Amino acid sequence: MEITAPRHEADLAEYARLAHRAFATELTDLEVLHTHGAVRLALDGQRVIGGVTALPVGQFFAGAALSSCCISTVCVAVDQRGRGVARRLLEHVTAEQRAAGAVISSLWTPSLGLYRRWGWELAGSATTGQLPIDAFAPPVRHGYRVADVTESAGHPLQRSLARTWHGPVDRPAWWWTWKYPDTTTGPRLYEISDPEGRARALVGCSRTRTGPWGHELEITDYWAGDPEAAGLANAFISDQRSQAATVRFQPGTQPLLAPHLWTTDQYTTTQQVWHPWMLKLLDPAGAIEQRPWPEAATGHLDLRLLGPSGAEEHLSFDIASGKATAVTGRNPRVTLPTGLFTSWYAGSASTEHLLQWGEADGVTEEDRQLLTAMSGSHHTWLPDLF
């Protein structure tokens, strides 16, 4: 088995066919993934038997965009499964991305056990739901202005709100173009402003024909920082009632506590928890150092991480002035499974949960205070599918 970049267009075409067989959907954006990401293929002789794509991006944690790679479109030929092809592909591509500076890696999957064995751990879940359009606030209650966002570089409001969560992608310009291609039938992004012209919310949406007339409105982005902003966004959605009877939220578009529910008059919905997303610390020391710390946090943190295969990694840091600096020569006081530490890092597990389930007999009050300070008040949400 050889792991390599695509040798020619025929390799990419075969990768697309493998993906279609694996996911029962056409891989229409392979050109985007290949252009902006790292496509790696597994070859058996001249035959393509598997593939993976790594998308190098920033990913927000504690307000900073950490160097990350999003893993997408992992697939293996049906007759080659069980040979370790996917594992080899992931080991190869994540080693490349770590060498290029990535400290974390994220992916979406329903196969928790499989990826857990390879070092990823549960970080959060997405939801998808459908509401009747009558559930949204009537437009007469809110005055607003709306503008079609056409800039490929995205929108500063989205970035400002995204950095208040653990997990959102710091979308590069090409990501916005990928998500909102300039086509007649594709999804569109709208800026919703208050009557004074201040941008308060962003709503992305597309429309799917549902019968001889009318359509279902699918929300592809929903960014509102407070109930008033959500009210403006809901008024815009409500104004689509002449053609849309239902509103469906794309998986991941809303966190578990959806802000659009803050101002709805009715709550008649079907809501479903979709695939979870998983996180891997490719470079645990780098992931700790890149992440901001509260300015008031001061002290020393000494940890031992135990990987799924039994491998150990010792981490020691001096924390001061809003940052952690890796040091050597100290003995770790707290032993933690890497997976549990990763869930805590993502914001899915509390510090109390972390210490309760780890081997934390030697934990000091300083350790507890530093870990609690690092977890902060951000909640976990990954609104981007890839």
N, C-alpha and C positions, 0 to 999 in steps of 0.2 A: 504493500500500500504506500502510495506517495501523496503528500499534501503539497499542493501547488496553487498558484494563481491561475486563472483561466488562460489557456494557451491561444485560443481563438474564439470566434463567435459561436462555433458549433458547441464548444464547451458550455458557454452561457445558455445556449438553447437547451442543452440536455439538463442543466441545472434547473431551468424553468420547468421542464417536464417532470423532473423528480419532485419539485415543490408542488406542482399541480396534483400529482398522485398522492402526496403526503397530506396536503391540506384541503384537497377538493376545491381549489379555487385557482383562477388564473393569476400568475405572477406578472402583472402588467407593469410594475415599476422596477424591473430588474436593471434597466439602464441607469436609473437614479441611484440605486444601491451600489452598482458597480462603479459609477463615476465618483461617488462621494464616500464610499466605504471600501472595505477590504473583503473581496470575495475570495474564499479559499475552497478548493475542491479536493476531494479524495479520489485518486485514480487507482484502478486495478489494471495494470497494463495501460492500454489506451482508453479504457472505459471509465467514464465518470460515474462513481457509485455513491457520492454524497457531496454535500456543500454546506457552507455557512457564510454569513455576512456579518462583519463587525463595522459599526458606524461610530467613528470617533467624534464625540461631542463633549460638552460640559453638562454636568448634572448638579442641580442645586441641593446643597445640604447646609443648613444653618446659615443661609444667606449667601453662600459662596458657590461658584460654579466649579466643581471638582472635575478633574480630567477623568473621563469615563469612556467606555465603549458599549454601545447597545448591540446585543447579539440578536440577529434576525435570521429567519428562514433556514433553520437547521433541518436538513432532510437527508435521508438515506434510502437507497434503492431497496425495494421490498425484499429481494432475495439476498441482500447483504446485511440485514439487521441481525444483531447479536454478535457481530465480529469486532465491536469496539470502534466502529467508524466514526460515530458522532463524538465519542470521547476524544479520539485522536484529533479530529477537526477542532474541537473546542480548546484542547490543550495547546495546539499550534497557534491558533489565532489570538488567544488571550496572552500567550507568551510574547507574541509580536506586539500586541497593544501595550502590554506592560513595559516592554523595552522602549516603546515610543512615548511613555510617560503616563499612561492610564493607571489610575490607582483603584478604580472600581469598575464593575461591569454589571449591567442589568439585562434582563430578558423577561418575556412573557411566556408562560407555559402552564398547561394543566397537569404536567407530569412532574409533580413536586419531588417524589422520591428519586427519580432518575437524576435530576439536576442537583439534588441535595448531595448525592454521592460524589458529584464532581465539584463541590465546593460552594454552590449557590445556596441561599437560604431565603425563606419567605420574608418579603419586605412589605407587601401590601396587596390589596385587591382592588379591582375596578368594579363599578356597577354600571348597569344599563337599565333603562326604564322607559316606560311609555305613559303619557298622560293625555287626557283630552285637552284640546286647546282652551276649552272653557275654564280649565283649572287656573289659567294665568290671569293676572290682574287686568281688568278692563282698561283700555287705553285712555278713557276719559279721566282717569285718576292721576295720570302722570303726563306732564309735558316733556318731550324729549326731541333731540335731533339725531339723525342717523346719517352716516357717511359710509360709502363702500371703501374698504381698505384695499388699496391696490399695490402698496409698496412691498416688494419681495423681501425686504429686510425685516418684516414683522412689525411689532408695535411695542412701544416702551411700556404701556400699561400692562400688557401681558407679562413682560419680563419682571416688572416691579412686583406684581402679584405672585408670579411663579416662585420668586426667591423667598417668599414667606413660608414655603412648604419644604419638606424633605422629599426629594425625588424628581421634580419636573426637569425635563430637558431644557437646557439653555439653547433654544432653537437657533441654529445658524441660518443665514439667508436662504441657502438651498433647501432647508427643511420646510420653510414657509412656502417656497415655490412648489415643493413636492406635495405639501398638504393642500395648497390652494392654487392649482395650476390655472393659468389664464385661459380658460375655456368657457364656452357658452353654457354648457350643461354641468360644469363642475361646481363644487361647494364654493361659497363666498364668505368673506369675513366682513363684519359690519362693526363700526365704532358707534356706540350709543353715548350721546352727550346730554347733559342737563340743559335746561332752557338758556343758561348763561354761556353755553358752549364748552363746558369743561368735560373732557372725556371721562366717563365713569364706568363703562362696561364694554366688553367685546362679546359678540355672538357670531359664531360661524355656523352656517347651515347649508344643507342641500335639500333637494326635493325629489321624492320618488312618486311617480304616478301610481295611484291606487285603484283606479276604476275608469269608468267612462268620463268622469270629470273629477277634479280635485287631486290632492296629493297628500302624502305624509311628510311632515317637516322633520328632518333629522338634524339634530344639533351636534356640530363637530367641535365647537369650542364654546365655553361659557365661563367668562371671567367677570366677577363682580365682587368687590372687596367689602361691601357692607349691605345691609338690607335696602337702603335707598338705591344703591346702584343695581341691586337685584330687581327692585321694582321697575326701574327704567328698562332693564333687559327684558323683563317679563311683559312690559307694555309693548315693546317692539315685537315680541313673539306673538302676543295676543292680536296684534294688528294683521297677522297673516291668516286670520280666521276665515277670510272670504274664500280661500281655496283649500286650506288645511284643516282637517277635523282632529287630527292627532299629532302629538309631538313626541318624537323618540330621541333619546339621548344616546349617542354613540358610546360604546364601552370606553370607560376611562374619562369621559368628558366631565363627569361630576365626581367629587369626593363622596365618601359614604354618607356624610351629612350634606345633602345637596343644597347649595345656597338659594336655588330657585324656589325651594319650599318655604323660605322665610316669608314670602309675600303672597303665596298662592291662596286664593279664597276656597279652593276645593282640593281634596287630596284623593283622587280616584286614579290609582296608578298600578301598574305591574312593574316590579323592580326585581332585578336579578343580580346576584354577585357573579361577576364574570371571572375569567382566568385571573389567578394571582400573578403578581410580578415578583421576581426574585433578584437578589443582589449578591454579588461576590466581591470581597475585598481582595483585589489582585495584589495590592501592596498595602497591608494593614498599617504599617508605620507611616507611609506616605498619605494614606487616607486620614489618619489622625492629625498629621502635621498640616495638611492642606485645609482642614476644616477649622473655621474660626471658633474661638473659645470666648466666653464672657471675659471682659476686661478685669473683673474683680476676682476671677478664679486664679489661685496661686497655690502651687504645691508640686508634689511628685506623684506619678502614677506608674505602677509596676505590675504588668500583667503577663500571664502565660496563656497562649491560645493553643487549643488542641484541635487539629484538623480532623476531617472524617476518616482519614487513613491512619491516624495516630501521630502524624507529624506535629512537632511542637514549634512554636515561635514565641520568643520572649520580646516584650515591648516595654521600654522604659522611657518616660518623658519628664521633662521639666516644663511646668506650665506657668506662664506669666505673661502679662501685657497682651492678652487676647490670642496667644498662640501656644502650641506645644512643640517642643524641640526634643527630638530623639537623642537619648544618651545611652551609653553602654556601661557595663560593670556592676549593675545592681541586680539583686535577686527578686524575682516576682513574688508578690504576696497573694495574688488572686489568680486562680486557674479557671478558665472559661472555655467552653466549646466554641469553636470559631463560628458555627452556625448561629448559636444564640447571641454571640457578640455582634454578628452581622445584623440580625433582626433588631437588636437594641440600637445599633448605629443608624439604621434606617428610620427609627422612631416607632417601630411596631411593638417592641417590648420595653417595658419600663425598667428603670434602674433596680427597683425592688425585685422584679421578675428576674432580671439578669443575675442578681446576687443570690436569689433564692435557689435558682436552678443550677448555678455554677458552684464550683468548689471554692467558696468564699470565706472559709474559716479564718483566714488571716486578714480579712478586710478591716481597714481602719476607718474611723470617721472621716478622715481626710479623703480616702479613696471614695467613699460614698458621696461626699459632697462634690468632689471633682466630676464623678460620673454623672451625677444629677445635674450639675451645671452644664455639662457638655450636651446632655440630651435636650435641654432647652424646652421651649414651648411650641416648637414647630410640630405640625402633624404630617403624616405620610400621605402622599398622593402623587401618582404618576399619570398625568392626563394624556400622554402621548403613546400611541400604538406604533409598533415598528416590526 
